[in-house]
Amino acid sequence: ATEALITATGLAAVFALAAAGAFQARLLDPLASRVPTVIGQASYPYYLLHQNFGLALLVWASFKPEWLSIGAMIVIQACIVFLSIIIHKKFEVGFVAPLKRQTLQRIGARQEARGAGGTNAAGQATVKK
């Protein structure tokens, strides 16, 4: 019963945020600030770290008494969040720009070879005249 209540509350919150964004975009401005944005960008590295290392560490941290186990789990999750932000900032951001530029150049070259124009390195459309 408690699990169903938590699920229903989460779904209601997601629906409320979607409705607020659809009708009053300015209500979601706090979500566009720096901290939620960085956490959102780091969510994929977090997922990978949590899935591979976090679960093993959480099982390892299943101590008795429970307060010690909960404390260890909070510290583990905080470390995984911190590490995922570092991975995003140092690795993902550094790789995205060159890969995007190279991909857009290849797409543009293929489109120009077909005579359809293409895109420049900034992603802007170019039309062959």
N, C-alpha and C positions, 0 to 999 in steps of 0.2 A: 504494500500500500504506500509506503514511504517512497519507494523507487518510482512508482507511477506519479506521485505528486511532484517529485523533483523533475521528472521528464516533462510533465504538463507545464510546470512553471517555466522551464527552459524554453519550451516551444512558444509559450505565450510571450516571453521576453523577446525572442527572435522576431515573432510576428509584430509585436509592438514597435520594435526598432525599424523594421521594414516599413510599416505603415507611417511612422513618424518621418522617415526619410522620403517617402513618396509624397507626403502632404506638406511637410515643413522641413525642408532640407537643413535649415539653420539649427534645428534641434540636435542634429548629429555632428555639429561642429566640434564638440569636445572629442569625438572619436577621431577627428582628423588632426589632432595635435600630435606632437612629436613622439610621446611615449607610446600611445596605442599604435601608431604607425610603425615604429621600430619593432614592437612586439609582434605585430601582424606580419611584418616582413621576415621576422626570424622564426615564424611558426613552422616552416618546413624543416629547417635544421633541427628545431626542437622535436618535431615528430620523429625524425630519424634517430636522434640521440636517445630520446625517451624509449623508442621501440627497441633499440638495440642494447643500450647500456642501462637506461633508467629502470626498466622492469627488473633486470638482474640485481641492481643495487637496492631496489625497493624490497625484493624478496630477502636479500641479505640483511636489510635493516629491520626485519620483522622481529624486533626484540620484545622481551617482556621485562619490565612493565610497559604498558601501552604508551604512556606519556613520552618515554624515551624513543619508542618506535615512531611516533608522530613527529617528534622533533627532528629525528634523523631524516624522515621522508621530506619534511619541509626544506631542510638544508640541501638534500639531494636535488629536489626540484628547482630550488633557487640556483644551484650551480649549473644545472642543465639549461635553464633560461639564460643565464649569463654566458655560458659557452656557446649557445646557439646564436646569440646576438653577435658575439665576436666572430663566429664562422660566417655569418651573413655579411658583416661589415668588411672583413678582411678578404674573404674568398669570393662570395657570390657577386658582390658589387664590382669587384675588380675584374671578374670574368664576363659580366654581362655586356658592358659597353663594347669591347672588341668583338665579341661574338655577334652582337646586334649589327654593328657596322659591317662586318664581313658577310653576314647573311643578307643584309639589304643590298650590298654591292653585287652579290651573286644573283639575287633575284632581278636586280636592275639589268645585269649583263644578259641574263636569259631573256628578259622581256625585250631588250634592244635587239638581240639576235633574231627574235621573231618579228621585229618591226613594230612592237606595241608600246614603245617607250619603256619607262622603268621607274626606279626610285634612286635618289642619290644617297650619299652616306648619312644624311640627316633624316632619311625616310620620306622625303618630299617627292611627290610624283613628278616625273619628267615626261614630256610629250615629244615624240620624234616628229620633226617638221620636214 
